[in-house]
């Protein structure tokens, strides 16, 4: 049941995000084009955060895929030689 909700919620959330940005941009009159001086640093933070999020996701997927290839559990503790 939860996988159905997730499969439905992710595309719906993406559509809401796109519409949330596109509708005000199209509906706003041309006189509303002012950007606050802090907008550049905020956008930089958003881009850096998104890149770091993608990097962590790729790392997790890579670990899981490598564990399947080597037939080990990625949560299995490794033995250390003492």
PDB file of N, CA, C and O in Angstrom:
ATOM      1  N   UNK A   1       0.815  -1.194   0.000  1.00  0.00           N
ATOM      2  CA  UNK A   1       0.000   0.000   0.000  1.00  0.00           C
ATOM      3  C   UNK A   1       0.860   1.260   0.000  1.00  0.00           C
ATOM      4  O   UNK A   1       0.571   2.211  -0.727  1.00  0.00           O
ATOM      5  N   UNK A   2       1.906   1.270   0.804  1.00  0.00           N
ATOM      6  CA  UNK A   2       2.722   2.473   0.906  1.00  0.00           C
ATOM      7  C   UNK A   2       3.501   2.722  -0.383  1.00  0.00           C
ATOM      8  O   UNK A   2       3.753   3.877  -0.725  1.00  0.00           O
ATOM      9  N   UNK A   3       3.889   1.668  -1.108  1.00  0.00           N
ATOM     10  CA  UNK A   3       4.611   1.877  -2.363  1.00  0.00           C
ATOM     11  C   UNK A   3       3.716   2.533  -3.410  1.00  0.00           C
ATOM     12  O   UNK A   3       4.193   3.307  -4.240  1.00  0.00           O
ATOM     13  N   UNK A   4       2.430   2.228  -3.373  1.00  0.00           N
ATOM     14  CA  UNK A   4       1.498   2.893  -4.298  1.00  0.00           C
ATOM     15  C   UNK A   4       1.402   4.373  -3.980  1.00  0.00           C
ATOM     16  O   UNK A   4       1.365   5.208  -4.885  1.00  0.00           O
ATOM     17  N   UNK A   5       1.361   4.697  -2.705  1.00  0.00           N
ATOM     18  CA  UNK A   5       1.262   6.098  -2.294  1.00  0.00           C
ATOM     19  C   UNK A   5       2.521   6.840  -2.707  1.00  0.00           C
ATOM     20  O   UNK A   5       2.442   7.962  -3.207  1.00  0.00           O
ATOM     21  N   UNK A   6       3.680   6.228  -2.506  1.00  0.00           N
ATOM     22  CA  UNK A   6       4.934   6.880  -2.866  1.00  0.00           C
ATOM     23  C   UNK A   6       5.019   7.080  -4.374  1.00  0.00           C
ATOM     24  O   UNK A   6       5.428   8.148  -4.829  1.00  0.00           O
ATOM     25  N   UNK A   7       4.639   6.073  -5.157  1.00  0.00           N
ATOM     26  CA  UNK A   7       4.673   6.199  -6.619  1.00  0.00           C
ATOM     27  C   UNK A   7       3.743   7.299  -7.105  1.00  0.00           C
ATOM     28  O   UNK A   7       4.027   7.951  -8.109  1.00  0.00           O
ATOM     29  N   UNK A   8       2.643   7.509  -6.409  1.00  0.00           N
ATOM     30  CA  UNK A   8       1.699   8.538  -6.802  1.00  0.00           C
ATOM     31  C   UNK A   8       2.120   9.899  -6.272  1.00  0.00           C
ATOM     32  O   UNK A   8       1.960  10.906  -6.961  1.00  0.00           O
ATOM     33  N   UNK A   9       2.657   9.944  -5.056  1.00  0.00           N
ATOM     34  CA  UNK A   9       2.960  11.214  -4.407  1.00  0.00           C
ATOM     35  C   UNK A   9       4.152  11.924  -5.031  1.00  0.00           C
ATOM     36  O   UNK A   9       4.147  13.153  -5.116  1.00  0.00           O
ATOM     37  N   UNK A  10       5.169  11.196  -5.469  1.00  0.00           N
ATOM     38  CA  UNK A  10       6.342  11.843  -6.029  1.00  0.00           C
ATOM     39  C   UNK A  10       6.023  12.612  -7.314  1.00  0.00           C
ATOM     40  O   UNK A  10       6.396  13.780  -7.416  1.00  0.00           O
ATOM     41  N   UNK A  11       5.351  12.010  -8.293  1.00  0.00           N
ATOM     42  CA  UNK A  11       5.013  12.803  -9.484  1.00  0.00           C
ATOM     43  C   UNK A  11       4.039  13.938  -9.172  1.00  0.00           C
ATOM     44  O   UNK A  11       4.132  15.014  -9.764  1.00  0.00           O
ATOM     45  N   UNK A  12       3.118  13.708  -8.258  1.00  0.00           N
ATOM     46  CA  UNK A  12       2.167  14.759  -7.899  1.00  0.00           C
ATOM     47  C   UNK A  12       2.888  15.919  -7.233  1.00  0.00           C
ATOM     48  O   UNK A  12       2.583  17.080  -7.507  1.00  0.00           O
ATOM     49  N   UNK A  13       3.840  15.614  -6.362  1.00  0.00           N
ATOM     50  CA  UNK A  13       4.617  16.664  -5.710  1.00  0.00           C
ATOM     51  C   UNK A  13       5.440  17.459  -6.703  1.00  0.00           C
ATOM     52  O   UNK A  13       5.571  18.676  -6.571  1.00  0.00           O
ATOM     53  N   UNK A  14       5.994  16.781  -7.696  1.00  0.00           N
ATOM     54  CA  UNK A  14       6.769  17.473  -8.725  1.00  0.00           C
ATOM     55  C   UNK A  14       5.865  18.396  -9.536  1.00  0.00           C
ATOM     56  O   UNK A  14       6.262  19.512  -9.869  1.00  0.00           O
ATOM     57  N   UNK A  15       4.666  17.945  -9.854  1.00  0.00           N
ATOM     58  CA  UNK A  15       3.726  18.783 -10.606  1.00  0.00           C
ATOM     59  C   UNK A  15       3.323  20.010  -9.808  1.00  0.00           C
ATOM     60  O   UNK A  15       3.232  21.107 -10.359  1.00  0.00           O
ATOM     61  N   UNK A  16       3.083  19.837  -8.529  1.00  0.00           N
ATOM     62  CA  UNK A  16       2.709  20.970  -7.675  1.00  0.00           C
ATOM     63  C   UNK A  16       3.859  21.964  -7.599  1.00  0.00           C
ATOM     64  O   UNK A  16       3.633  23.174  -7.637  1.00  0.00           O
ATOM     65  N   UNK A  17       5.094  21.468  -7.494  1.00  0.00           N
ATOM     66  CA  UNK A  17       6.252  22.360  -7.425  1.00  0.00           C
ATOM     67  C   UNK A  17       6.410  23.149  -8.724  1.00  0.00           C
ATOM     68  O   UNK A  17       6.670  24.352  -8.693  1.00  0.00           O
ATOM     69  N   UNK A  18       6.255  22.482  -9.854  1.00  0.00           N
ATOM     70  CA  UNK A  18       6.387  23.167 -11.145  1.00  0.00           C
ATOM     71  C   UNK A  18       5.273  24.193 -11.313  1.00  0.00           C
ATOM     72  O   UNK A  18       5.526  25.317 -11.747  1.00  0.00           O
ATOM     73  N   UNK A  19       4.060  23.819 -10.979  1.00  0.00           N
ATOM     74  CA  UNK A  19       2.942  24.772 -11.095  1.00  0.00           C
ATOM     75  C   UNK A  19       3.096  25.923 -10.111  1.00  0.00           C
ATOM     76  O   UNK A  19       2.727  27.056 -10.419  1.00  0.00           O
ATOM     77  N   UNK A  20       3.638  25.641  -8.932  1.00  0.00           N
ATOM     78  CA  UNK A  20       3.845  26.696  -7.938  1.00  0.00           C
ATOM     79  C   UNK A  20       4.826  27.743  -8.398  1.00  0.00           C
ATOM     80  O   UNK A  20       4.756  28.889  -7.956  1.00  0.00           O
ATOM     81  N   UNK A  21       5.736  27.379  -9.273  1.00  0.00           N
ATOM     82  CA  UNK A  21       6.703  28.335  -9.810  1.00  0.00           C
ATOM     83  C   UNK A  21       6.200  28.937 -11.114  1.00  0.00           C
ATOM     84  O   UNK A  21       6.348  30.138 -11.340  1.00  0.00           O
ATOM     85  N   UNK A  22       5.609  28.116 -11.973  1.00  0.00           N
ATOM     86  CA  UNK A  22       5.232  28.568 -13.309  1.00  0.00           C
ATOM     87  C   UNK A  22       4.021  29.499 -13.307  1.00  0.00           C
ATOM     88  O   UNK A  22       4.015  30.498 -14.027  1.00  0.00           O
ATOM     89  N   UNK A  23       3.009  29.192 -12.520  1.00  0.00           N
ATOM     90  CA  UNK A  23       1.780  30.000 -12.549  1.00  0.00           C
ATOM     91  C   UNK A  23       2.039  31.436 -12.092  1.00  0.00           C
ATOM     92  O   UNK A  23       1.624  32.362 -12.789  1.00  0.00           O
ATOM     93  N   UNK A  24       2.709  31.669 -10.951  1.00  0.00           N
ATOM     94  CA  UNK A  24       2.980  33.061 -10.584  1.00  0.00           C
ATOM     95  C   UNK A  24       3.886  33.779 -11.592  1.00  0.00           C
ATOM     96  O   UNK A  24       3.735  34.981 -11.812  1.00  0.00           O
ATOM     97  N   UNK A  25       4.818  33.055 -12.199  1.00  0.00           N
ATOM     98  CA  UNK A  25       5.713  33.684 -13.170  1.00  0.00           C
ATOM     99  C   UNK A  25       4.953  34.140 -14.406  1.00  0.00           C
ATOM    100  O   UNK A  25       5.260  35.194 -14.964  1.00  0.00           O
ATOM    101  N   UNK A  26       3.975  33.369 -14.839  1.00  0.00           N
ATOM    102  CA  UNK A  26       3.199  33.715 -16.033  1.00  0.00           C
ATOM    103  C   UNK A  26       2.123  34.744 -15.702  1.00  0.00           C
ATOM    104  O   UNK A  26       1.845  35.627 -16.513  1.00  0.00           O
ATOM    105  N   UNK A  27       1.520  34.642 -14.531  1.00  0.00           N
ATOM    106  CA  UNK A  27       0.398  35.504 -14.179  1.00  0.00           C
ATOM    107  C   UNK A  27       0.832  36.873 -13.665  1.00  0.00           C
ATOM    108  O   UNK A  27       0.013  37.791 -13.624  1.00  0.00           O
ATOM    109  N   UNK A  28       2.086  37.038 -13.276  1.00  0.00           N
ATOM    110  CA  UNK A  28       2.538  38.307 -12.710  1.00  0.00           C
ATOM    111  C   UNK A  28       2.660  39.365 -13.809  1.00  0.00           C
ATOM    112  O   UNK A  28       3.066  39.063 -14.931  1.00  0.00           O
ATOM    113  N   UNK A  29       2.308  40.593 -13.474  1.00  0.00           N
ATOM    114  CA  UNK A  29       2.496  41.660 -14.456  1.00  0.00           C
ATOM    115  C   UNK A  29       3.995  41.943 -14.647  1.00  0.00           C
ATOM    116  O   UNK A  29       4.822  41.539 -13.829  1.00  0.00           O
ATOM    117  N   UNK A  30       4.321  42.630 -15.722  1.00  0.00           N
ATOM    118  CA  UNK A  30       5.725  42.868 -16.064  1.00  0.00           C
ATOM    119  C   UNK A  30       6.428  43.766 -15.052  1.00  0.00           C
ATOM    120  O   UNK A  30       7.656  43.734 -14.981  1.00  0.00           O
ATOM    121  N   UNK A  31       5.720  44.552 -14.281  1.00  0.00           N
ATOM    122  CA  UNK A  31       6.334  45.462 -13.319  1.00  0.00           C
ATOM    123  C   UNK A  31       6.879  44.758 -12.087  1.00  0.00           C
ATOM    124  O   UNK A  31       7.582  45.387 -11.297  1.00  0.00           O
ATOM    125  N   UNK A  32       6.584  43.489 -11.894  1.00  0.00           N
ATOM    126  CA  UNK A  32       7.032  42.761 -10.709  1.00  0.00           C
ATOM    127  C   UNK A  32       8.269  41.947 -11.094  1.00  0.00           C
ATOM    128  O   UNK A  32       8.194  40.732 -11.279  1.00  0.00           O
ATOM    129  N   UNK A  33       9.400  42.634 -11.211  1.00  0.00           N
ATOM    130  CA  UNK A  33      10.620  41.950 -11.618  1.00  0.00           C
ATOM    131  C   UNK A  33      11.767  42.241 -10.651  1.00  0.00           C
ATOM    132  O   UNK A  33      12.927  42.007 -10.989  1.00  0.00           O
ATOM    133  N   UNK A  34      11.470  42.734  -9.482  1.00  0.00           N
ATOM    134  CA  UNK A  34      12.510  43.095  -8.519  1.00  0.00           C
ATOM    135  C   UNK A  34      13.034  41.853  -7.808  1.00  0.00           C
ATOM    136  O   UNK A  34      12.251  41.026  -7.341  1.00  0.00           O
ATOM    137  N   UNK A  35      14.342  41.721  -7.727  1.00  0.00           N
ATOM    138  CA  UNK A  35      14.984  40.660  -6.965  1.00  0.00           C
ATOM    139  C   UNK A  35      15.719  41.289  -5.783  1.00  0.00           C
ATOM    140  O   UNK A  35      16.507  42.221  -5.942  1.00  0.00           O
ATOM    141  N   UNK A  36      15.446  40.766  -4.620  1.00  0.00           N
ATOM    142  CA  UNK A  36      16.100  41.236  -3.411  1.00  0.00           C
ATOM    143  C   UNK A  36      17.596  40.934  -3.489  1.00  0.00           C
ATOM    144  O   UNK A  36      17.972  39.950  -4.127  1.00  0.00           O
ATOM    145  N   UNK A  37      18.466  41.736  -2.869  1.00  0.00           N
ATOM    146  CA  UNK A  37      19.901  41.460  -2.909  1.00  0.00           C
ATOM    147  C   UNK A  37      20.286  40.099  -2.324  1.00  0.00           C
ATOM    148  O   UNK A  37      21.306  39.536  -2.722  1.00  0.00           O
ATOM    149  N   UNK A  38      19.510  39.562  -1.402  1.00  0.00           N
ATOM    150  CA  UNK A  38      19.815  38.267  -0.813  1.00  0.00           C
ATOM    151  C   UNK A  38      19.381  37.087  -1.665  1.00  0.00           C
ATOM    152  O   UNK A  38      19.650  35.939  -1.309  1.00  0.00           O
ATOM    153  N   UNK A  39      18.717  37.346  -2.781  1.00  0.00           N
ATOM    154  CA  UNK A  39      18.207  36.273  -3.627  1.00  0.00           C
ATOM    155  C   UNK A  39      19.333  35.436  -4.225  1.00  0.00           C
ATOM    156  O   UNK A  39      19.205  34.216  -4.334  1.00  0.00           O
ATOM    157  N   UNK A  40      20.424  36.073  -4.610  1.00  0.00           N
ATOM    158  CA  UNK A  40      21.542  35.352  -5.213  1.00  0.00           C
ATOM    159  C   UNK A  40      22.158  34.348  -4.253  1.00  0.00           C
ATOM    160  O   UNK A  40      22.438  33.212  -4.636  1.00  0.00           O
ATOM    161  N   UNK A  41      22.371  34.760  -3.002  1.00  0.00           N
ATOM    162  CA  UNK A  41      22.961  33.836  -2.033  1.00  0.00           C
ATOM    163  C   UNK A  41      21.981  32.723  -1.681  1.00  0.00           C
ATOM    164  O   UNK A  41      22.394  31.588  -1.446  1.00  0.00           O
ATOM    165  N   UNK A  42      20.701  33.034  -1.645  1.00  0.00           N
ATOM    166  CA  UNK A  42      19.701  32.002  -1.372  1.00  0.00           C
ATOM    167  C   UNK A  42      19.671  30.976  -2.501  1.00  0.00           C
ATOM    168  O   UNK A  42      19.627  29.773  -2.244  1.00  0.00           O
ATOM    169  N   UNK A  43      19.695  31.435  -3.733  1.00  0.00           N
ATOM    170  CA  UNK A  43      19.683  30.509  -4.868  1.00  0.00           C
ATOM    171  C   UNK A  43      20.949  29.660  -4.879  1.00  0.00           C
ATOM    172  O   UNK A  43      20.902  28.476  -5.214  1.00  0.00           O
ATOM    173  N   UNK A  44      22.089  30.268  -4.510  1.00  0.00           N
ATOM    174  CA  UNK A  44      23.338  29.513  -4.410  1.00  0.00           C
ATOM    175  C   UNK A  44      23.197  28.399  -3.375  1.00  0.00           C
ATOM    176  O   UNK A  44      23.630  27.272  -3.617  1.00  0.00           O
ATOM    177  N   UNK A  45      22.596  28.705  -2.225  1.00  0.00           N
ATOM    178  CA  UNK A  45      22.392  27.694  -1.182  1.00  0.00           C
ATOM    179  C   UNK A  45      21.466  26.580  -1.670  1.00  0.00           C
ATOM    180  O   UNK A  45      21.693  25.410  -1.362  1.00  0.00           O
ATOM    181  N   UNK A  46      20.449  26.925  -2.413  1.00  0.00           N
ATOM    182  CA  UNK A  46      19.522  25.922  -2.937  1.00  0.00           C
ATOM    183  C   UNK A  46      20.247  24.990  -3.909  1.00  0.00           C
ATOM    184  O   UNK A  46      20.063  23.774  -3.861  1.00  0.00           O
ATOM    185  N   UNK A  47      21.064  25.557  -4.784  1.00  0.00           N
ATOM    186  CA  UNK A  47      21.798  24.741  -5.766  1.00  0.00           C
ATOM    187  C   UNK A  47      22.801  23.836  -5.054  1.00  0.00           C
ATOM    188  O   UNK A  47      22.892  22.649  -5.371  1.00  0.00           O
ATOM    189  N   UNK A  48      23.556  24.382  -4.094  1.00  0.00           N
ATOM    190  CA  UNK A  48      24.538  23.573  -3.364  1.00  0.00           C
ATOM    191  C   UNK A  48      23.839  22.467  -2.578  1.00  0.00           C
ATOM    192  O   UNK A  48      24.309  21.330  -2.560  1.00  0.00           O
ATOM    193  N   UNK A  49      22.726  22.788  -1.932  1.00  0.00           N
ATOM    194  CA  UNK A  49      21.974  21.780  -1.191  1.00  0.00           C
ATOM    195  C   UNK A  49      21.443  20.676  -2.092  1.00  0.00           C
ATOM    196  O   UNK A  49      21.479  19.500  -1.728  1.00  0.00           O
ATOM    197  N   UNK A  50      20.954  21.050  -3.257  1.00  0.00           N
ATOM    198  CA  UNK A  50      20.459  20.045  -4.204  1.00  0.00           C
ATOM    199  C   UNK A  50      21.594  19.153  -4.688  1.00  0.00           C
ATOM    200  O   UNK A  50      21.424  17.938  -4.788  1.00  0.00           O
ATOM    201  N   UNK A  51      22.749  19.738  -4.991  1.00  0.00           N
ATOM    202  CA  UNK A  51      23.890  18.941  -5.442  1.00  0.00           C
ATOM    203  C   UNK A  51      24.368  17.988  -4.356  1.00  0.00           C
ATOM    204  O   UNK A  51      24.690  16.834  -4.640  1.00  0.00           O
ATOM    205  N   UNK A  52      24.416  18.462  -3.120  1.00  0.00           N
ATOM    206  CA  UNK A  52      24.826  17.588  -2.022  1.00  0.00           C
ATOM    207  C   UNK A  52      23.797  16.478  -1.792  1.00  0.00           C
ATOM    208  O   UNK A  52      24.170  15.343  -1.495  1.00  0.00           O
ATOM    209  N   UNK A  53      22.526  16.791  -1.926  1.00  0.00           N
ATOM    210  CA  UNK A  53      21.486  15.770  -1.792  1.00  0.00           C
ATOM    211  C   UNK A  53      21.605  14.703  -2.862  1.00  0.00           C
ATOM    212  O   UNK A  53      21.446  13.515  -2.581  1.00  0.00           O
ATOM    213  N   UNK A  54      21.883  15.119  -4.082  1.00  0.00           N
ATOM    214  CA  UNK A  54      22.079  14.161  -5.171  1.00  0.00           C
ATOM    215  C   UNK A  54      23.311  13.309  -4.901  1.00  0.00           C
ATOM    216  O   UNK A  54      23.297  12.101  -5.138  1.00  0.00           O
ATOM    217  N   UNK A  55      24.380  13.934  -4.405  1.00  0.00           N
ATOM    218  CA  UNK A  55      25.611  13.190  -4.123  1.00  0.00           C
ATOM    219  C   UNK A  55      25.385  12.119  -3.061  1.00  0.00           C
ATOM    220  O   UNK A  55      25.873  10.998  -3.199  1.00  0.00           O
ATOM    221  N   UNK A  56      24.653  12.456  -2.007  1.00  0.00           N
ATOM    222  CA  UNK A  56      24.372  11.481  -0.947  1.00  0.00           C
ATOM    223  C   UNK A  56      23.485  10.356  -1.487  1.00  0.00           C
ATOM    224  O   UNK A  56      23.695   9.187  -1.163  1.00  0.00           O
ATOM    225  N   UNK A  57      22.510  10.707  -2.300  1.00  0.00           N
ATOM    226  CA  UNK A  57      21.634   9.681  -2.884  1.00  0.00           C
ATOM    227  C   UNK A  57      22.415   8.728  -3.778  1.00  0.00           C
ATOM    228  O   UNK A  57      22.218   7.515  -3.720  1.00  0.00           O
ATOM    229  N   UNK A  58      23.292   9.270  -4.597  1.00  0.00           N
ATOM    230  CA  UNK A  58      24.106   8.427  -5.473  1.00  0.00           C
ATOM    231  C   UNK A  58      25.001   7.522  -4.640  1.00  0.00           C
ATOM    232  O   UNK A  58      25.171   6.348  -4.968  1.00  0.00           O
ATOM    233  N   UNK A  59      25.572   8.053  -3.570  1.00  0.00           N
ATOM    234  CA  UNK A  59      26.434   7.255  -2.703  1.00  0.00           C
ATOM    235  C   UNK A  59      25.663   6.083  -2.095  1.00  0.00           C
ATOM    236  O   UNK A  59      26.165   4.959  -2.070  1.00  0.00           O
ATOM    237  N   UNK A  60      24.459   6.336  -1.609  1.00  0.00           N
ATOM    238  CA  UNK A  60      23.657   5.275  -1.005  1.00  0.00           C
ATOM    239  C   UNK A  60      23.255   4.217  -2.032  1.00  0.00           C
ATOM    240  O   UNK A  60      23.312   3.020  -1.751  1.00  0.00           O
ATOM    241  N   UNK A  61      22.851   4.658  -3.213  1.00  0.00           N
ATOM    242  CA  UNK A  61      22.466   3.707  -4.257  1.00  0.00           C
ATOM    243  C   UNK A  61      23.680   2.892  -4.685  1.00  0.00           C
ATOM    244  O   UNK A  61      23.571   1.686  -4.904  1.00  0.00           O
ATOM    245  N   UNK A  62      24.837   3.542  -4.806  1.00  0.00           N
ATOM    246  CA  UNK A  62      26.055   2.835  -5.194  1.00  0.00           C
ATOM    247  C   UNK A  62      26.428   1.771  -4.161  1.00  0.00           C
ATOM    248  O   UNK A  62      26.804   0.657  -4.525  1.00  0.00           O
ATOM    249  N   UNK A  63      26.324   2.115  -2.871  1.00  0.00           N
ATOM    250  CA  UNK A  63      26.642   1.138  -1.824  1.00  0.00           C
ATOM    251  C   UNK A  63      25.715  -0.073  -1.899  1.00  0.00           C
ATOM    252  O   UNK A  63      26.167  -1.211  -1.775  1.00  0.00           O
ATOM    253  N   UNK A  64      24.440   0.168  -2.098  1.00  0.00           N
ATOM    254  CA  UNK A  64      23.482  -0.932  -2.182  1.00  0.00           C
ATOM    255  C   UNK A  64      23.733  -1.784  -3.420  1.00  0.00           C
ATOM    256  O   UNK A  64      23.663  -3.012  -3.356  1.00  0.00           O
ATOM    257  N   UNK A  65      24.026  -1.140  -4.542  1.00  0.00           N
ATOM    258  CA  UNK A  65      24.293  -1.889  -5.770  1.00  0.00           C
ATOM    259  C   UNK A  65      25.585  -2.693  -5.618  1.00  0.00           C
ATOM    260  O   UNK A  65      25.640  -3.848  -6.039  1.00  0.00           O
ATOM    261  N   UNK A  66      26.607  -2.109  -5.033  1.00  0.00           N
ATOM    262  CA  UNK A  66      27.876  -2.812  -4.856  1.00  0.00           C
ATOM    263  C   UNK A  66      27.707  -3.986  -3.895  1.00  0.00           C
ATOM    264  O   UNK A  66      28.330  -5.032  -4.077  1.00  0.00           O
ATOM    265  N   UNK A  67      26.863  -3.815  -2.868  1.00  0.00           N
ATOM    266  CA  UNK A  67      26.600  -4.903  -1.931  1.00  0.00           C
ATOM    267  C   UNK A  67      25.901  -6.066  -2.642  1.00  0.00           C
ATOM    268  O   UNK A  67      26.173  -7.230  -2.344  1.00  0.00           O
ATOM    269  N   UNK A  68      25.010  -5.755  -3.573  1.00  0.00           N
ATOM    270  CA  UNK A  68      24.343  -6.827  -4.319  1.00  0.00           C
ATOM    271  C   UNK A  68      25.310  -7.530  -5.260  1.00  0.00           C
ATOM    272  O   UNK A  68      25.239  -8.747  -5.436  1.00  0.00           O
ATOM    273  N   UNK A  69      26.207  -6.771  -5.861  1.00  0.00           N
ATOM    274  CA  UNK A  69      27.179  -7.357  -6.773  1.00  0.00           C
ATOM    275  C   UNK A  69      28.132  -8.271  -6.008  1.00  0.00           C
ATOM    276  O   UNK A  69      28.458  -9.361  -6.477  1.00  0.00           O
ATOM    277  N   UNK A  70      28.575  -7.835  -4.844  1.00  0.00           N
ATOM    278  CA  UNK A  70      29.514  -8.636  -4.055  1.00  0.00           C
ATOM    279  C   UNK A  70      28.797  -9.599  -3.121  1.00  0.00           C
ATOM    280  O   UNK A  70      29.439 -10.346  -2.382  1.00  0.00           O
ATOM    281  N   UNK A  71      27.477  -9.584  -3.153  1.00  0.00           N
ATOM    282  CA  UNK A  71      26.623 -10.456  -2.337  1.00  0.00           C
ATOM    283  C   UNK A  71      26.870 -10.293  -0.843  1.00  0.00           C
ATOM    284  O   UNK A  71      26.903 -11.264  -0.087  1.00  0.00           O
ATOM    285  N   UNK A  72      27.039  -9.048  -0.444  1.00  0.00           N
ATOM    286  CA  UNK A  72      27.166  -8.729   0.973  1.00  0.00           C
ATOM    287  C   UNK A  72      26.090  -7.716   1.326  1.00  0.00           C
ATOM    288  O   UNK A  72      25.627  -6.949   0.482  1.00  0.00           O
ATOM    289  N   UNK A  73      25.711  -7.734   2.573  1.00  0.00           N
ATOM    290  CA  UNK A  73      24.771  -6.728   3.045  1.00  0.00           C
ATOM    291  C   UNK A  73      25.552  -5.454   3.337  1.00  0.00           C
ATOM    292  O   UNK A  73      26.622  -5.508   3.942  1.00  0.00           O
ATOM    293  N   UNK A  74      25.027  -4.310   2.912  1.00  0.00           N
ATOM    294  CA  UNK A  74      25.734  -3.062   3.157  1.00  0.00           C
ATOM    295  C   UNK A  74      25.659  -2.659   4.631  1.00  0.00           C
ATOM    296  O   UNK A  74      26.382  -1.759   5.059  1.00  0.00           O
ATOM    297  N   UNK A  75      24.802  -3.308   5.406  1.00  0.00           N
ATOM    298  CA  UNK A  75      24.702  -3.006   6.835  1.00  0.00           C
ATOM    299  C   UNK A  75      25.489  -3.995   7.686  1.00  0.00           C
ATOM    300  O   UNK A  75      25.576  -3.848   8.905  1.00  0.00           O
ATOM    301  N   UNK A  76      26.045  -4.973   7.052  1.00  0.00           N
ATOM    302  CA  UNK A  76      26.794  -6.006   7.762  1.00  0.00           C
ATOM    303  C   UNK A  76      28.121  -5.419   8.254  1.00  0.00           C
ATOM    304  O   UNK A  76      28.878  -4.864   7.458  1.00  0.00           O
ATOM    305  N   UNK A  77      28.413  -5.536   9.554  1.00  0.00           N
ATOM    306  CA  UNK A  77      29.679  -4.973  10.037  1.00  0.00           C
ATOM    307  C   UNK A  77      30.862  -5.777   9.497  1.00  0.00           C
ATOM    308  O   UNK A  77      30.816  -7.004   9.420  1.00  0.00           O
ATOM    309  N   UNK A  78      31.899  -5.070   9.135  1.00  0.00           N
ATOM    310  CA  UNK A  78      33.076  -5.735   8.614  1.00  0.00           C
ATOM    311  C   UNK A  78      34.000  -6.123   9.752  1.00  0.00           C
ATOM    312  O   UNK A  78      34.134  -5.382  10.726  1.00  0.00           O
ATOM    313  N   UNK A  79      34.633  -7.272   9.636  1.00  0.00           N
ATOM    314  CA  UNK A  79      35.538  -7.734  10.664  1.00  0.00           C
ATOM    315  C   UNK A  79      36.864  -7.012  10.537  1.00  0.00           C
ATOM    316  O   UNK A  79      37.390  -6.823   9.441  1.00  0.00           O
ATOM    317  N   UNK A  80      37.390  -6.614  11.684  1.00  0.00           N
ATOM    318  CA  UNK A  80      38.672  -5.916  11.686  1.00  0.00           C
ATOM    319  C   UNK A  80      39.714  -6.856  12.290  1.00  0.00           C
ATOM    320  O   UNK A  80      39.445  -7.566  13.259  1.00  0.00           O
ATOM    321  N   UNK A  81      40.889  -6.845  11.707  1.00  0.00           N
ATOM    322  CA  UNK A  81      41.981  -7.639  12.249  1.00  0.00           C
ATOM    323  C   UNK A  81      42.576  -6.901  13.440  1.00  0.00           C
ATOM    324  O   UNK A  81      42.897  -5.716  13.359  1.00  0.00           O
ATOM    325  N   UNK A  82      42.714  -7.618  14.535  1.00  0.00           N
ATOM    326  CA  UNK A  82      43.296  -6.991  15.727  1.00  0.00           C
ATOM    327  C   UNK A  82      44.736  -7.310  15.879  1.00  0.00           C
ATOM    328  O   UNK A  82      45.372  -6.859  16.832  1.00  0.00           O
TER     329      UNK A  82
END
